[in-house]
């Protein structure tokens, strides 16, 4: 929202408080503003509408964010873990991978790199790695760590052959819920120059 939305926001929040018979002070309204200011005024209106239709008690800022479809860091971490597991299963140890959610790249590097996480199995993967992944991802999400510049995670072939035969090193697989997992060529470290594909 922008400052020009403040009056409309105030009307929406006061209408909600009146409906739930909970009086709000000026400070209380500002608290809601601070907690919801990253949303659009339309999202706030939709969230309040859902709360009015489904809640017995006046919602908190966190609950309104949920009604607006905003995921908590814990929910984001859970979704990221599912994407990460699918990447391990479909791409595997040998190929490089570039998750569209670059926070997954950052977390995997923090936990030892693509090679290490792909080698784990059983409880080491499904219990302990999962725990560390969720904890680290949630921490990154809560602190707003900027992971947009994270490089892809290097697979075995890139780690072994990138320096010696860079032109024969396949580019990473772009991976995420919104992709079809096709290989891509993107700007990477000098050890891994762009691979030019030729028709045969």
Secondary structure as GFF3:
##gff-version 3
##sequence-region A 1 200
A	DSSP	three_ten_helix	3	5	.	.	.	ID=ss1
A	DSSP	alpha_helix	6	19	.	.	.	ID=ss2
A	DSSP	alpha_helix	26	36	.	.	.	ID=ss3
A	DSSP	alpha_helix	41	54	.	.	.	ID=ss4
A	DSSP	alpha_helix	61	67	.	.	.	ID=ss5
A	DSSP	alpha_helix	73	90	.	.	.	ID=ss6
A	DSSP	beta_strand	97	99	.	.	.	ID=ss7
A	DSSP	alpha_helix	102	110	.	.	.	ID=ss8
A	DSSP	alpha_helix	114	119	.	.	.	ID=ss9
A	DSSP	alpha_helix	122	123	.	.	.	ID=ss10
A	DSSP	pi_helix	124	129	.	.	.	ID=ss11
A	DSSP	alpha_helix	130	143	.	.	.	ID=ss12
A	DSSP	alpha_helix	156	161	.	.	.	ID=ss13
A	DSSP	three_ten_helix	166	168	.	.	.	ID=ss14
A	DSSP	beta_strand	173	175	.	.	.	ID=ss15
A	DSSP	three_ten_helix	190	192	.	.	.	ID=ss16
###
